[in-house]
Amino acid sequence: MLTQFLTAILLIVACVPTNQGKELSPKDVMAMIRRDTSVVIVDVRTPEEYGQGHIAGSQQIDYYGAEFQERLQRLPKDRDIVLYCRSGKRSSDAMSFLVSIGYSRVFNLNGGIIAWKKDRLPIVGQ
C-alpha cells in the first residue's frame, strides 16, 4: 500500500510543469537582446504608456485590450519571449498565462520599464 502511494505521488510530481517563467533584471534582458536578435519583446502596457517610451523593437499588446489573450497566443513558442510593463505586475500575469498554455521560453522584466529606466538603458519613442 505504501509503495503504491509513493508511486502515485512520484507520478503526480513528475507530471507537474516545472517552468513557471523567469524573472530577469534589466541588465540580463539587455544582454539577452544583444546576444539573440530573435528575442520577442512584448510591452503589455496601454498604447498611451507605450507612446511615452518603450524598449526598441518591442511590440505592444494592451493588457486591458479585448484581444489580449488571443494576441498573446499568437506569439511564437519556439523563441524567447520577454514581457514587460510599467512595474512588472501585468507582465508577470501575462507570463503566468503563457506558461499555463504551454509556453516554456517566457521571461518577465523584473521591475518593468521603471527599473529599465533606472538602470539608464535605452528607450525609444519619448
VMD Tcl script that builds the backbone (N, CA, C; Angstrom):
set m [mol new atoms 378]
animate dup $m
set s [atomselect $m all]
$s set {name element resname resid chain x y z} {
  {N N MET 1 A 0.826 -1.193 0.000}
  {CA C MET 1 A 0.000 0.000 0.000}
  {C C MET 1 A 0.874 1.262 0.000}
  {N N LEU 2 A 1.880 1.302 0.851}
  {CA C LEU 2 A 2.775 2.451 0.928}
  {C C LEU 2 A 3.515 2.636 -0.397}
  {N N THR 3 A 3.932 1.541 -1.001}
  {CA C THR 3 A 4.635 1.614 -2.281}
  {C C THR 3 A 3.740 2.216 -3.360}
  {N N GLN 4 A 2.491 1.812 -3.386}
  {CA C GLN 4 A 1.550 2.356 -4.367}
  {C C GLN 4 A 1.326 3.849 -4.132}
  {N N PHE 5 A 1.223 4.237 -2.879}
  {CA C PHE 5 A 1.032 5.643 -2.539}
  {C C PHE 5 A 2.230 6.469 -2.994}
  {N N LEU 6 A 3.437 5.995 -2.686}
  {CA C LEU 6 A 4.646 6.721 -3.074}
  {C C LEU 6 A 4.787 6.782 -4.596}
  {N N THR 7 A 4.432 5.713 -5.269}
  {CA C THR 7 A 4.472 5.701 -6.733}
  {C C THR 7 A 3.497 6.734 -7.305}
  {N N ALA 8 A 2.311 6.800 -6.736}
  {CA C ALA 8 A 1.315 7.781 -7.184}
  {C C ALA 8 A 1.823 9.202 -6.980}
  {N N ILE 9 A 2.431 9.463 -5.831}
  {CA C ILE 9 A 2.983 10.802 -5.548}
  {C C ILE 9 A 4.074 11.144 -6.558}
  {N N LEU 10 A 4.967 10.207 -6.831}
  {CA C LEU 10 A 6.038 10.453 -7.798}
  {C C LEU 10 A 5.482 10.744 -9.189}
  {N N LEU 11 A 4.457 10.030 -9.589}
  {CA C LEU 11 A 3.839 10.282 -10.895}
  {C C LEU 11 A 3.210 11.667 -10.959}
  {N N ILE 12 A 2.565 12.060 -9.896}
  {CA C ILE 12 A 1.948 13.395 -9.859}
  {C C ILE 12 A 3.017 14.469 -9.957}
  {N N VAL 13 A 4.074 14.337 -9.179}
  {CA C VAL 13 A 5.157 15.326 -9.186}
  {C C VAL 13 A 5.826 15.371 -10.555}
  {N N ALA 14 A 6.006 14.220 -11.172}
  {CA C ALA 14 A 6.651 14.165 -12.484}
  {C C ALA 14 A 5.816 14.835 -13.566}
  {N N CYS 15 A 4.517 14.880 -13.392}
  {CA C CYS 15 A 3.628 15.462 -14.403}
  {C C CYS 15 A 3.367 16.946 -14.212}
  {N N VAL 16 A 3.790 17.512 -13.111}
  {CA C VAL 16 A 3.573 18.932 -12.854}
  {C C VAL 16 A 4.582 19.733 -13.660}
  {N N PRO 17 A 4.137 20.707 -14.440}
  {CA C PRO 17 A 5.067 21.517 -15.210}
  {C C PRO 17 A 6.006 22.278 -14.280}
  {N N THR 18 A 7.302 22.292 -14.631}
  {CA C THR 18 A 8.276 22.951 -13.773}
  {C C THR 18 A 8.577 24.376 -14.213}
  {N N ASN 19 A 8.348 24.700 -15.472}
  {CA C ASN 19 A 8.645 26.047 -15.918}
  {C C ASN 19 A 7.525 26.990 -15.516}
  {N N GLN 20 A 7.869 27.955 -14.718}
  {CA C GLN 20 A 6.893 28.961 -14.311}
  {C C GLN 20 A 7.283 30.319 -14.867}
  {N N GLY 21 A 8.150 30.313 -15.858}
  {CA C GLY 21 A 8.676 31.561 -16.356}
  {C C GLY 21 A 9.817 31.997 -15.467}
  {N N LYS 22 A 10.480 33.057 -15.858}
  {CA C LYS 22 A 11.632 33.508 -15.081}
  {C C LYS 22 A 11.683 35.026 -15.054}
  {N N GLU 23 A 11.997 35.561 -13.897}
  {CA C GLU 23 A 12.202 36.996 -13.736}
  {C C GLU 23 A 13.641 37.327 -14.132}
  {N N LEU 24 A 13.815 38.362 -14.932}
  {CA C LEU 24 A 15.149 38.802 -15.332}
  {C C LEU 24 A 15.341 40.266 -14.974}
  {N N SER 25 A 16.550 40.609 -14.585}
  {CA C SER 25 A 16.880 42.008 -14.316}
  {C C SER 25 A 16.960 42.759 -15.644}
  {N N PRO 26 A 16.868 44.087 -15.601}
  {CA C PRO 26 A 17.008 44.855 -16.842}
  {C C PRO 26 A 18.320 44.561 -17.577}
  {N N LYS 27 A 19.408 44.447 -16.839}
  {CA C LYS 27 A 20.700 44.178 -17.486}
  {C C LYS 27 A 20.735 42.792 -18.118}
  {N N ASP 28 A 20.085 41.815 -17.481}
  {CA C ASP 28 A 20.005 40.473 -18.071}
  {C C ASP 28 A 19.171 40.485 -19.351}
  {N N VAL 29 A 18.084 41.259 -19.356}
  {CA C VAL 29 A 17.261 41.376 -20.565}
  {C C VAL 29 A 18.070 42.029 -21.677}
  {N N MET 30 A 18.799 43.090 -21.355}
  {CA C MET 30 A 19.609 43.770 -22.362}
  {C C MET 30 A 20.664 42.827 -22.935}
  {N N ALA 31 A 21.291 42.034 -22.079}
  {CA C ALA 31 A 22.282 41.057 -22.545}
  {C C ALA 31 A 21.629 40.017 -23.452}
  {N N MET 32 A 20.432 39.580 -23.104}
  {CA C MET 32 A 19.707 38.602 -23.917}
  {C C MET 32 A 19.398 39.182 -25.296}
  {N N ILE 33 A 18.951 40.429 -25.336}
  {CA C ILE 33 A 18.621 41.092 -26.602}
  {C C ILE 33 A 19.868 41.218 -27.478}
  {N N ARG 34 A 20.984 41.574 -26.867}
  {CA C ARG 34 A 22.235 41.721 -27.627}
  {C C ARG 34 A 22.744 40.377 -28.144}
  {N N ARG 35 A 22.532 39.342 -27.358}
  {CA C ARG 35 A 23.020 38.004 -27.693}
  {C C ARG 35 A 22.156 37.327 -28.763}
  {N N ASP 36 A 20.856 37.603 -28.752}
  {CA C ASP 36 A 19.927 36.894 -29.638}
  {C C ASP 36 A 18.909 37.878 -30.206}
  {N N THR 37 A 19.087 38.226 -31.468}
  {CA C THR 37 A 18.196 39.213 -32.087}
  {C C THR 37 A 16.807 38.658 -32.384}
  {N N SER 38 A 16.595 37.357 -32.182}
  {CA C SER 38 A 15.267 36.790 -32.436}
  {C C SER 38 A 14.360 36.833 -31.202}
  {N N VAL 39 A 14.853 37.398 -30.104}
  {CA C VAL 39 A 14.035 37.525 -28.892}
  {C C VAL 39 A 12.805 38.372 -29.206}
  {N N VAL 40 A 11.646 37.911 -28.755}
  {CA C VAL 40 A 10.399 38.656 -28.933}
  {C C VAL 40 A 10.182 39.479 -27.666}
  {N N ILE 41 A 10.103 40.794 -27.821}
  {CA C ILE 41 A 9.912 41.691 -26.682}
  {C C ILE 41 A 8.485 42.219 -26.745}
  {N N VAL 42 A 7.743 42.017 -25.660}
  {CA C VAL 42 A 6.332 42.401 -25.639}
  {C C VAL 42 A 6.076 43.367 -24.494}
  {N N ASP 43 A 5.579 44.540 -24.841}
  {CA C ASP 43 A 5.182 45.566 -23.884}
  {C C ASP 43 A 3.677 45.435 -23.678}
  {N N VAL 44 A 3.255 45.084 -22.465}
  {CA C VAL 44 A 1.826 44.867 -22.212}
  {C C VAL 44 A 1.140 46.103 -21.618}
  {N N ARG 45 A 1.796 47.250 -21.710}
  {CA C ARG 45 A 1.169 48.484 -21.232}
  {C C ARG 45 A 0.144 48.986 -22.248}
  {N N THR 46 A -0.555 50.024 -21.870}
  {CA C THR 46 A -1.543 50.633 -22.762}
  {C C THR 46 A -0.826 51.360 -23.907}
  {N N PRO 47 A -1.534 51.645 -25.005}
  {CA C PRO 47 A -0.918 52.404 -26.092}
  {C C PRO 47 A -0.369 53.758 -25.625}
  {N N GLU 48 A -1.060 54.398 -24.705}
  {CA C GLU 48 A -0.596 55.688 -24.186}
  {C C GLU 48 A 0.736 55.529 -23.457}
  {N N GLU 49 A 0.830 54.503 -22.612}
  {CA C GLU 49 A 2.085 54.257 -21.891}
  {C C GLU 49 A 3.205 53.917 -22.873}
  {N N TYR 50 A 2.898 53.096 -23.853}
  {CA C TYR 50 A 3.874 52.696 -24.866}
  {C C TYR 50 A 4.422 53.930 -25.586}
  {N N GLY 51 A 3.531 54.871 -25.900}
  {CA C GLY 51 A 3.926 56.090 -26.587}
  {C C GLY 51 A 4.832 56.998 -25.776}
  {N N GLN 52 A 4.869 56.799 -24.470}
  {CA C GLN 52 A 5.726 57.603 -23.598}
  {C C GLN 52 A 7.157 57.077 -23.552}
  {N N GLY 53 A 7.415 56.003 -24.260}
  {CA C GLY 53 A 8.752 55.420 -24.315}
  {C C GLY 53 A 8.693 53.925 -24.112}
  {N N HIS 54 A 9.439 53.203 -24.943}
  {CA C HIS 54 A 9.433 51.745 -24.878}
  {C C HIS 54 A 10.791 51.200 -25.302}
  {N N ILE 55 A 10.990 49.918 -25.066}
  {CA C ILE 55 A 12.223 49.251 -25.462}
  {C C ILE 55 A 12.201 49.070 -26.979}
  {N N ALA 56 A 13.308 49.413 -27.625}
  {CA C ALA 56 A 13.402 49.303 -29.085}
  {C C ALA 56 A 13.069 47.886 -29.537}
  {N N GLY 57 A 12.255 47.798 -30.579}
  {CA C GLY 57 A 11.899 46.510 -31.149}
  {C C GLY 57 A 10.746 45.807 -30.459}
  {N N SER 58 A 10.214 46.430 -29.407}
  {CA C SER 58 A 9.113 45.777 -28.686}
  {C C SER 58 A 7.800 45.951 -29.440}
  {N N GLN 59 A 6.928 44.967 -29.278}
  {CA C GLN 59 A 5.571 45.085 -29.804}
  {C C GLN 59 A 4.638 45.319 -28.632}
  {N N GLN 60 A 3.610 46.098 -28.866}
  {CA C GLN 60 A 2.678 46.461 -27.798}
  {C C GLN 60 A 1.428 45.612 -27.889}
  {N N ILE 61 A 1.094 44.947 -26.780}
  {CA C ILE 61 A -0.155 44.187 -26.659}
  {C C ILE 61 A -0.811 44.660 -25.368}
  {N N ASP 62 A -1.861 45.429 -25.492}
  {CA C ASP 62 A -2.510 46.074 -24.346}
  {C C ASP 62 A -3.124 45.048 -23.394}
  {N N TYR 63 A -2.622 45.030 -22.176}
  {CA C TYR 63 A -3.108 44.125 -21.126}
  {C C TYR 63 A -4.613 44.264 -20.925}
  {N N TYR 64 A -5.118 45.472 -21.095}
  {CA C TYR 64 A -6.541 45.731 -20.883}
  {C C TYR 64 A -7.367 45.596 -22.167}
  {N N GLY 65 A -6.716 45.279 -23.270}
  {CA C GLY 65 A -7.413 45.160 -24.545}
  {C C GLY 65 A -8.281 43.910 -24.623}
  {N N ALA 66 A -9.343 43.992 -25.414}
  {CA C ALA 66 A -10.297 42.882 -25.553}
  {C C ALA 66 A -9.652 41.636 -26.153}
  {N N GLU 67 A -8.610 41.805 -26.956}
  {CA C GLU 67 A -7.968 40.673 -27.628}
  {C C GLU 67 A -6.639 40.297 -26.997}
  {N N PHE 68 A -6.425 40.687 -25.750}
  {CA C PHE 68 A -5.133 40.481 -25.097}
  {C C PHE 68 A -4.678 39.023 -25.136}
  {N N GLN 69 A -5.485 38.121 -24.599}
  {CA C GLN 69 A -5.077 36.711 -24.543}
  {C C GLN 69 A -4.941 36.109 -25.941}
  {N N GLU 70 A -5.830 36.484 -26.831}
  {CA C GLU 70 A -5.761 35.985 -28.207}
  {C C GLU 70 A -4.449 36.402 -28.871}
  {N N ARG 71 A -4.062 37.647 -28.685}
  {CA C ARG 71 A -2.815 38.135 -29.282}
  {C C ARG 71 A -1.598 37.474 -28.646}
  {N N LEU 72 A -1.650 37.237 -27.326}
  {CA C LEU 72 A -0.540 36.535 -26.677}
  {C C LEU 72 A -0.375 35.138 -27.255}
  {N N GLN 73 A -1.483 34.474 -27.516}
  {CA C GLN 73 A -1.440 33.102 -28.026}
  {C C GLN 73 A -0.850 33.010 -29.430}
  {N N ARG 74 A -0.767 34.122 -30.130}
  {CA C ARG 74 A -0.173 34.139 -31.471}
  {C C ARG 74 A 1.352 34.266 -31.429}
  {N N LEU 75 A 1.903 34.508 -30.246}
  {CA C LEU 75 A 3.354 34.632 -30.128}
  {C C LEU 75 A 4.004 33.277 -30.405}
  {N N PRO 76 A 5.204 33.276 -30.989}
  {CA C PRO 76 A 5.859 32.006 -31.318}
  {C C PRO 76 A 6.310 31.253 -30.063}
  {N N LYS 77 A 6.104 29.954 -30.068}
  {CA C LYS 77 A 6.519 29.129 -28.927}
  {C C LYS 77 A 7.984 28.720 -29.017}
  {N N ASP 78 A 8.596 28.915 -30.179}
  {CA C ASP 78 A 9.963 28.450 -30.380}
  {C C ASP 78 A 11.012 29.552 -30.211}
  {N N ARG 79 A 10.604 30.680 -29.657}
  {CA C ARG 79 A 11.545 31.781 -29.414}
  {C C ARG 79 A 11.396 32.281 -27.989}
  {N N ASP 80 A 12.469 32.892 -27.478}
  {CA C ASP 80 A 12.397 33.510 -26.153}
  {C C ASP 80 A 11.474 34.715 -26.225}
  {N N ILE 81 A 10.619 34.844 -25.211}
  {CA C ILE 81 A 9.684 35.962 -25.131}
  {C C ILE 81 A 9.946 36.708 -23.834}
  {N N VAL 82 A 10.223 37.998 -23.950}
  {CA C VAL 82 A 10.412 38.858 -22.781}
  {C C VAL 82 A 9.214 39.787 -22.689}
  {N N LEU 83 A 8.555 39.770 -21.556}
  {CA C LEU 83 A 7.388 40.622 -21.310}
  {C C LEU 83 A 7.763 41.722 -20.330}
  {N N TYR 84 A 7.178 42.899 -20.534}
  {CA C TYR 84 A 7.374 43.959 -19.547}
  {C C TYR 84 A 6.177 44.892 -19.535}
  {N N CYS 85 A 6.053 45.618 -18.442}
  {CA C CYS 85 A 5.009 46.637 -18.287}
  {C C CYS 85 A 5.639 47.800 -17.518}
  {N N ARG 86 A 4.849 48.523 -16.778}
  {CA C ARG 86 A 5.362 49.656 -16.018}
  {C C ARG 86 A 6.240 49.197 -14.856}
  {N N SER 87 A 5.708 48.276 -14.039}
  {CA C SER 87 A 6.431 47.873 -12.830}
  {C C SER 87 A 6.706 46.373 -12.737}
  {N N GLY 88 A 6.090 45.586 -13.592}
  {CA C GLY 88 A 6.317 44.146 -13.589}
  {C C GLY 88 A 5.118 43.296 -13.228}
  {N N LYS 89 A 4.044 43.882 -12.738}
  {CA C LYS 89 A 2.872 43.111 -12.299}
  {C C LYS 89 A 2.069 42.567 -13.487}
  {N N ARG 90 A 1.672 43.444 -14.403}
  {CA C ARG 90 A 0.886 42.993 -15.559}
  {C C ARG 90 A 1.672 41.994 -16.407}
  {N N SER 91 A 2.952 42.276 -16.596}
  {CA C SER 91 A 3.761 41.360 -17.405}
  {C C SER 91 A 3.969 40.025 -16.697}
  {N N SER 92 A 4.031 40.036 -15.378}
  {CA C SER 92 A 4.119 38.784 -14.623}
  {C C SER 92 A 2.847 37.959 -14.810}
  {N N ASP 93 A 1.701 38.621 -14.788}
  {CA C ASP 93 A 0.428 37.933 -15.043}
  {C C ASP 93 A 0.406 37.350 -16.461}
  {N N ALA 94 A 0.895 38.121 -17.426}
  {CA C ALA 94 A 0.939 37.649 -18.814}
  {C C ALA 94 A 1.876 36.448 -18.939}
  {N N MET 95 A 3.008 36.498 -18.230}
  {CA C MET 95 A 3.944 35.382 -18.243}
  {C C MET 95 A 3.276 34.125 -17.689}
  {N N SER 96 A 2.571 34.263 -16.585}
  {CA C SER 96 A 1.874 33.120 -15.986}
  {C C SER 96 A 0.849 32.533 -16.951}
  {N N PHE 97 A 0.137 33.399 -17.664}
  {CA C PHE 97 A -0.840 32.928 -18.647}
  {C C PHE 97 A -0.151 32.120 -19.745}
  {N N LEU 98 A 0.939 32.659 -20.292}
  {CA C LEU 98 A 1.634 31.949 -21.367}
  {C C LEU 98 A 2.161 30.594 -20.898}
  {N N VAL 99 A 2.718 30.554 -19.708}
  {CA C VAL 99 A 3.201 29.284 -19.159}
  {C C VAL 99 A 2.043 28.300 -19.011}
  {N N SER 100 A 0.887 28.795 -18.577}
  {CA C SER 100 A -0.272 27.914 -18.359}
  {C C SER 100 A -0.795 27.287 -19.653}
  {N N ILE 101 A -0.487 27.903 -20.793}
  {CA C ILE 101 A -0.942 27.341 -22.069}
  {C C ILE 101 A 0.201 26.683 -22.851}
  {N N GLY 102 A 1.301 26.420 -22.160}
  {CA C GLY 102 A 2.353 25.612 -22.763}
  {C C GLY 102 A 3.605 26.307 -23.240}
  {N N TYR 103 A 3.716 27.601 -23.059}
  {CA C TYR 103 A 4.943 28.296 -23.430}
  {C C TYR 103 A 6.009 28.001 -22.378}
  {N N SER 104 A 7.249 27.795 -22.831}
  {CA C SER 104 A 8.309 27.465 -21.881}
  {C C SER 104 A 9.464 28.458 -21.889}
  {N N ARG 105 A 9.536 29.302 -22.897}
  {CA C ARG 105 A 10.657 30.244 -23.012}
  {C C ARG 105 A 10.154 31.666 -22.762}
  {N N VAL 106 A 9.627 31.880 -21.559}
  {CA C VAL 106 A 8.979 33.145 -21.221}
  {C C VAL 106 A 9.705 33.802 -20.050}
  {N N PHE 107 A 9.944 35.107 -20.177}
  {CA C PHE 107 A 10.676 35.859 -19.167}
  {C C PHE 107 A 9.947 37.165 -18.869}
  {N N ASN 108 A 10.086 37.628 -17.636}
  {CA C ASN 108 A 9.485 38.889 -17.219}
  {C C ASN 108 A 10.592 39.853 -16.818}
  {N N LEU 109 A 10.513 41.077 -17.311}
  {CA C LEU 109 A 11.453 42.121 -16.911}
  {C C LEU 109 A 11.102 42.557 -15.498}
  {N N ASN 110 A 11.910 42.143 -14.546}
  {CA C ASN 110 A 11.669 42.447 -13.142}
  {C C ASN 110 A 11.750 43.958 -12.908}
  {N N GLY 111 A 10.675 44.523 -12.403}
  {CA C GLY 111 A 10.635 45.960 -12.148}
  {C C GLY 111 A 10.123 46.778 -13.319}
  {N N GLY 112 A 9.876 46.117 -14.455}
  {CA C GLY 112 A 9.298 46.785 -15.609}
  {C C GLY 112 A 10.142 47.906 -16.182}
  {N N ILE 113 A 9.473 48.780 -16.933}
  {CA C ILE 113 A 10.165 49.889 -17.591}
  {C C ILE 113 A 10.745 50.864 -16.567}
  {N N ILE 114 A 10.164 50.888 -15.368}
  {CA C ILE 114 A 10.712 51.740 -14.302}
  {C C ILE 114 A 12.141 51.313 -13.988}
  {N N ALA 115 A 12.352 50.016 -13.794}
  {CA C ALA 115 A 13.692 49.501 -13.492}
  {C C ALA 115 A 14.625 49.675 -14.690}
  {N N TRP 116 A 14.081 49.483 -15.895}
  {CA C TRP 116 A 14.861 49.655 -17.126}
  {C C TRP 116 A 15.413 51.084 -17.199}
  {N N LYS 117 A 14.544 52.068 -16.962}
  {CA C LYS 117 A 14.968 53.474 -16.990}
  {C C LYS 117 A 15.931 53.785 -15.853}
  {N N LYS 118 A 15.679 53.209 -14.693}
  {CA C LYS 118 A 16.556 53.435 -13.532}
  {C C LYS 118 A 17.979 52.968 -13.834}
  {N N ASP 119 A 18.095 51.890 -14.602}
  {CA C ASP 119 A 19.416 51.387 -14.993}
  {C C ASP 119 A 19.981 52.131 -16.204}
  {N N ARG 120 A 19.279 53.167 -16.639}
  {CA C ARG 120 A 19.701 54.028 -17.755}
  {C C ARG 120 A 19.907 53.249 -19.059}
  {N N LEU 121 A 19.027 52.288 -19.283}
  {CA C LEU 121 A 19.068 51.530 -20.528}
  {C C LEU 121 A 18.232 52.266 -21.574}
  {N N PRO 122 A 18.529 52.060 -22.855}
  {CA C PRO 122 A 17.898 52.874 -23.905}
  {C C PRO 122 A 16.407 52.594 -24.097}
  {N N ILE 123 A 15.675 53.669 -24.334}
  {CA C ILE 123 A 14.270 53.576 -24.714}
  {C C ILE 123 A 14.058 54.450 -25.947}
  {N N VAL 124 A 12.995 54.159 -26.678}
  {CA C VAL 124 A 12.664 54.946 -27.866}
  {C C VAL 124 A 11.240 55.466 -27.736}
  {N N GLY 125 A 10.923 56.486 -28.530}
  {CA C GLY 125 A 9.556 56.995 -28.592}
  {C C GLY 125 A 9.175 57.943 -27.486}
  {N N GLN 126 A 10.147 58.584 -26.891}
  {CA C GLN 126 A 9.830 59.517 -25.807}
  {C C GLN 126 A 9.526 60.878 -26.335}
}
mol reanalyze $m
mol bondsrecalc $m
mol representation Tube
mol addrep $m
